[in-house]
Every structure is written in structure tokens, then in C-alpha cells.
Amino acid sequence: MSDNELKDSGSKESIILVGMPGAGKSTLGVMLAKSLAKDFVDTDLLIQLRAHATLQEVLDAEGYLALRRLEEETLLECDFANHIVATGGSAVYSEKGMAHLKTYGPVVYLDVALNELRRRIKDYDSRGIAKRPDQSFESLFEERCQLYRQYADITVNCGGLSLEETLSSVMQQLSDRVASRQR
């Protein structure tokens, strides 16, 4: 199935990207939006606009549970028809938020190995990651990966792939998904 056929087949269907901070959701999301002629939204930016603060400022002032509540409220209030949605890494903690997102289209989990994420994330302590104060990155990774797999309709193993190769893999799996639904 070509990119144009993929665009036409899911007309208003969205694609929801989940994964750890540093997985490439925002970067890949923009590339997907361009390829599929869809709007792009980064839910972390929506949360920051709503809070009039950065994610880290919310964490510092109110704690990680407040940030997760704010994320859930933001997800539930948005209409994501015909979008590529790059979620915050902690979106999967909200059952209601994920159920809402899944009504718009498939959830794609960008699976990136822990050692690669460590290489990519230089600002772990100031990035605005909603985690328990005592929680290590390894513990957070283990906890979240289970949730990403639980909600994923498609999982893309990004190990060793360039952004272009990851985009190609996502497009192929989306195409395969559409083709199987049409049978």
C-alpha cells in the first residue's frame, strides 16, 4: 500500500505515539504528519500551555501526581481527529486518557532500548519526567514498558534504526494494519 493509499484509507483516523522520553515521538510525529498530511500535536506542549509552566516547573511546584492529573485532564479535553499525537511518556498511567486516545486511532509504541535512551537523554533531572522522586530511570523504564505494550496496537522496535528507517517501519506496519482490516 502506498503512502497515498494509507492517507486515503484512514481519512480522519489519527495515530497515537507512545514511548519513553527520548524515544523520538515528537520528531517522528512531525515526519509522519508530513507524510500522511495530518495535523501534529505534542501533548506535552498542550499541558505546558494549560499550566502556563514547563513540565519541570509543575513537577517542582506540585509533584509528579499533579503532573499526571494535569496530563489526564488535557488528554480528555482534546479532539484528536486526523492528528499524529506525540504523547508525554507518562500518558499511559491514565486509563481514561488512553481509552480516549484509542478512540481516534491506533497506538504506536516506539520501543527504544534503555542504553539508547540513556545516550539520548542528557537532561534527565530537569526534563519534566513524571516519576516518583526516588525512582531511577531503570525502574521507570521497566514500569512504563509494560504499560506501553499493554496499550500498543503496533510496536516498532527502533533498535539500530535511523529516523527514516523508523518512519518507514511505522508506515509499513500501519499499511499492513489497514490492509488486514480491509480483508
C-alpha positions as CSV (number, residue, x, y, z in Angstrom):
1,M,0.0,0.0,0.0
2,S,1.4,3.4,-1.0
3,D,1.6,6.5,1.3
4,N,-1.3,8.0,-0.7
5,E,-3.4,4.8,-0.2
6,L,-2.5,4.9,3.5
7,K,-3.6,8.6,3.7
8,D,-6.9,7.8,2.0
9,S,-7.7,4.6,3.9
10,G,-7.8,6.2,7.4
11,S,-9.1,9.6,6.4
12,K,-9.8,11.0,9.8
13,E,-8.0,8.3,11.8
14,S,-5.2,9.5,14.0
15,I,-2.0,7.8,15.0
16,I,-1.0,8.0,18.7
17,L,2.7,7.7,19.5
18,V,3.7,6.4,22.9
19,G,7.1,5.6,24.4
20,M,9.8,6.7,26.8
21,P,11.2,10.3,26.9
22,G,13.8,10.3,24.2
23,A,12.2,7.7,22.1
24,G,11.6,10.2,19.3
25,K,7.8,10.6,19.5
26,S,7.8,14.4,18.6
27,T,10.5,14.2,15.9
28,L,8.9,11.1,14.3
29,G,5.4,12.6,14.8
30,V,6.3,15.6,12.6
31,M,7.7,13.4,9.9
32,L,4.5,11.2,10.0
33,A,2.3,14.2,9.9
34,K,4.1,15.5,6.8
35,S,4.0,12.0,5.1
36,L,0.3,11.5,5.8
37,A,-1.0,15.0,5.5
38,K,-2.3,15.1,9.1
39,D,-2.1,17.7,11.9
40,F,0.6,17.2,14.5
41,V,0.2,17.7,18.3
42,D,2.6,17.2,21.1
43,T,0.6,16.7,24.3
44,D,3.5,17.9,26.5
45,L,3.1,21.3,24.8
46,L,-0.6,21.3,25.4
47,I,0.0,20.5,29.1
48,Q,2.5,23.4,29.4
49,L,0.1,25.8,27.7
50,R,-2.7,24.8,30.1
51,A,-0.4,25.1,33.2
52,H,1.4,28.3,32.0
53,A,4.5,26.5,33.1
54,T,7.1,23.9,31.9
55,L,6.6,20.3,32.9
56,Q,9.6,20.6,35.3
57,E,8.0,23.7,36.9
58,V,4.8,21.7,37.5
59,L,6.8,18.9,39.0
60,D,8.8,21.1,41.2
61,A,5.8,23.0,42.5
62,E,3.2,20.3,42.7
63,G,4.8,16.9,42.3
64,Y,4.6,14.1,39.8
65,L,1.0,13.0,40.6
66,A,-0.2,16.6,39.9
67,L,1.5,16.5,36.5
68,R,-0.1,13.1,35.7
69,R,-3.6,14.5,36.7
70,L,-3.0,17.6,34.5
71,E,-1.9,15.3,31.7
72,E,-5.1,13.2,32.0
73,E,-7.3,16.3,32.1
74,T,-5.6,17.7,29.0
75,L,-5.9,14.4,27.1
76,L,-9.6,14.0,27.9
77,E,-10.5,17.6,26.8
78,C,-8.9,17.3,23.3
79,D,-10.3,16.3,20.0
80,F,-7.6,14.5,18.2
81,A,-9.3,13.6,14.9
82,N,-6.9,13.4,11.9
83,H,-3.8,14.0,14.0
84,I,-0.5,12.5,14.7
85,V,-0.3,12.7,18.5
86,A,3.0,12.6,20.3
87,T,2.1,11.8,23.9
88,G,4.0,12.5,27.0
89,G,5.9,9.5,28.3
90,S,3.5,9.2,31.2
91,A,0.2,9.3,29.3
92,V,0.0,5.5,29.8
93,Y,-0.6,6.0,33.5
94,S,-4.1,7.3,32.7
95,E,-6.5,4.5,31.7
96,K,-9.2,7.1,30.9
97,G,-6.8,9.2,28.8
98,M,-5.5,6.2,26.8
99,A,-9.1,4.9,26.2
100,H,-9.9,8.4,24.9
101,L,-6.8,8.4,22.6
102,K,-7.6,4.9,21.3
103,T,-11.0,6.1,20.0
104,Y,-9.1,8.2,17.4
105,G,-6.8,5.6,16.0
106,P,-4.0,3.1,16.6
107,V,-1.4,3.5,19.4
108,V,2.1,3.0,18.1
109,Y,4.8,2.2,20.7
110,L,8.3,3.4,19.8
111,D,10.3,0.8,21.6
112,V,13.8,2.1,22.3
113,A,16.4,0.2,24.5
114,L,17.3,1.6,27.9
115,N,21.0,2.1,26.9
116,E,20.0,4.1,23.8
117,L,17.6,6.3,25.8
118,R,20.4,7.0,28.3
119,R,22.6,8.1,25.4
120,R,19.9,10.4,24.1
121,I,18.7,12.0,27.4
122,K,21.2,14.3,28.9
123,D,18.7,16.4,31.0
124,Y,17.0,13.5,33.0
125,D,16.7,15.6,36.2
126,S,15.3,18.7,34.5
127,R,13.3,17.3,31.6
128,G,10.0,17.2,33.4
129,I,9.6,13.4,33.6
130,A,6.7,12.4,35.8
131,K,8.2,9.9,38.2
132,R,8.5,9.3,41.9
133,P,11.3,11.4,43.4
134,D,13.2,8.3,44.5
135,Q,12.7,6.4,41.2
136,S,15.6,5.5,39.0
137,F,15.5,5.7,35.2
138,E,15.8,1.9,35.0
139,S,12.8,1.4,37.4
140,L,10.8,3.9,35.4
141,F,11.7,2.2,32.1
142,E,10.6,-1.2,33.5
143,E,7.3,0.2,34.8
144,R,6.4,2.1,31.7
145,C,7.4,-0.5,29.1
146,Q,4.7,-2.8,30.5
147,L,2.1,-0.1,30.1
148,Y,3.3,0.8,26.6
149,R,2.9,-2.8,25.5
150,Q,-0.5,-3.0,27.1
151,Y,-1.9,-0.1,25.1
152,A,0.0,-0.6,21.8
153,D,-1.7,-1.7,18.6
154,I,1.6,-1.6,16.9
155,T,5.1,-1.9,18.4
156,V,8.1,-0.6,16.4
157,N,11.5,-1.9,17.6
158,C,13.6,1.2,17.0
159,G,16.9,-0.5,17.9
160,G,19.6,0.4,15.4
161,L,17.2,2.3,13.1
162,S,17.7,5.8,11.8
163,L,14.7,8.2,12.0
164,E,14.0,7.5,8.3
165,E,14.1,3.7,8.9
166,T,11.8,4.1,11.9
167,L,9.4,6.2,9.8
168,S,9.4,3.5,7.1
169,S,8.8,0.8,9.7
170,V,5.8,2.7,11.2
171,M,4.4,3.4,7.7
172,Q,4.7,-0.3,6.7
173,Q,3.1,-1.5,9.9
174,L,0.2,1.0,9.6
175,S,-0.2,-0.1,5.9
176,D,-0.3,-3.8,7.0
177,R,-2.9,-3.0,9.6
178,V,-5.1,-1.2,7.2
179,A,-4.8,-4.0,4.6
180,S,-5.7,-6.7,7.2
181,R,-8.8,-4.7,8.2
182,Q,-9.9,-4.5,4.5
183,R,-9.8,-8.3,4.1
